[in-house]
Amino acid sequence: MLFARLKRIFKMDRLRLRGLSGATDEFTLATLGKH
């Protein structure tokens, strides 16, 4: 459910950073920005 909200609020249709590490970093930054 959190990911669905992030997709809608931050318009995260696709991840911009490559690789698992980049995806993890991008998701972490998005969740920090939410709080």
N, C-alpha and C positions, 0 to 999 in steps of 0.2 A: 504494500500500500504506500509506503514511503517513496518507493521508486516512481510510482504512478503520479504522485503529487509533484515530485521533482521534475518529471517530464512535462507536466502541465504548467507549473509555475515558472520554471527556469527555461522552458522550451528545449529540454535536453532530448531531442529526437534521436540523436546519435552522439556517441562519445567522440571527442575531438583528438584526444591523445591516444597514441598507439600502444598496444601491448597490455598485458594484465596489470603491470605496474602503473602505467598511465591511466588506465580505466579506474583503478583503485584510487589514485590521487585525485582524479577529477570528481569521482563520487564523494570522496572525503571532503573536498573543498565545497561541493554543493551542499552537503549536509551541514557543514560548519556555517555556511552562509544562511541557511534556513534558521538556525538557532540564534 
